[in-house]
Amino acid sequence: MISFPEILLRLGVAIVLGSLVGLEREYHEHSAGMRTIALVTLGCALFTIVSAYGFLELFRSVRGLTLDPTRVASYIVAGIGFLGAGTIFMSRENERIKGLTTAATIWVMAAIGIACGAGMLAGAIVTTALVLVVLVLFRFVEILILPRRSANRQHIEVETEEVTGQLLSGIYETCEAMHVAIEKLRINTRPGGSSIDMLCRASSAPALGKAVGSLHGLTGVRAVHARLRSESNEQVVQVNRERKGN
């Protein structure tokens, strides 16, 4: 059995390493932040310590029993997937799966917590540094190398009393004239009116703003809702245009 100061050291290193990585996630406003990831590494470290040393006296007193500390570690790897799955969601604004990086971060931090519990502190520290390199430096590499294809993808919602072929034709012609490409279009029918949800790709936020203004002027359109975003995918302004009297 390891000493109590050794247990505190392993748990302390686990919570510090988890807090460092969690702070990066917290800074970028992701669902799993500093407290969540710190608790993950701390819990995994404690599970590992208990599985490796918590039942030694029992196994020594009873003949025929064998100890397999790796079983708890395997269950940690399987169970942490449920926590990671909770951070993954579909972004309605750009039709993309988000949260995969955070889920992967939770998964690798669970491994770091297990390493801390097993006493592999040097390996845990080095791995944490590599995780921060991936999360921080690789972000800039992606921006420099990979095109930001989704940065100019926007959602536009058009409210109307009735969806007609003439209205749909007018929407397509207006967007084409403003250099706004419609990638997806969905018609929602509800009591009192209908709505047309569109996923569009615009060359710039001003171009999308002009398209919103032109769509608002089409016959039969009651309101147009859109979120205008800059090329860095930061929200610039939310536009909600409605006809007076409706």
QUITA-V227621 format. One line per field, one symbol per residue. ss: DSSP state (H for helix, E for strand, C for the rest). phi: phi as a letter, one per 30 degrees, with the letter a starting at -180 (. if undefined). burial: + if it has 24 or more other ideal C-beta (glycine too) atoms within 12 Angstrom, else -. A space follows every 50 residues. Layout:
ss=???
phi=???
burial=???
//
This chain:
ss=CCCHHHHHHHHHHHHHHHHHHHHHHHHCCCCCCHHHHHHHHHHHHHHHHH HHHCCHHHHHHCCCCCCCCHHHHHHHHHHHHHHHHCCCEEECCCCEEECH HHHHHHHHHHHHHHHHHCCCHHHHHHHHHHHHHHHHHHHHHHHHHCCCCC CCEEEEEEEECCCCHHHHHHHHHHHHHCCEEEEEEEEEEECCEEEEEEEE EECCHHHHHHHHHHHHCCCCEEEEEEEEECCCCCEEEEEEEECCCC
phi=.dddeddddddddddddddddddddddchcdccdddddddddddddeddd ddbdcddddddcdjdccbddddddddddddddddddccacdddbhbdbjd ddddddddddddddddddjddddddddddddddddcddddddddcddddd dccbcbcccbdadbdddddddddddddciccccbbbcccbejlbbccbcc bcdadddddddddddddddjdcabcaccbdddicdcaccbcbddjc
burial=------+--++-+++++++++++++----+++++-+++++++++++++++ +++---------------+--++--++--+--++--++----++----+- +++++++++++++++++++++--+--++--++--+--------------+ ++++++++++--+---++-+++-++--+-+++-----------+++++++ ++--+-++++++-+++-+-++++++++++---------+-+-----
//
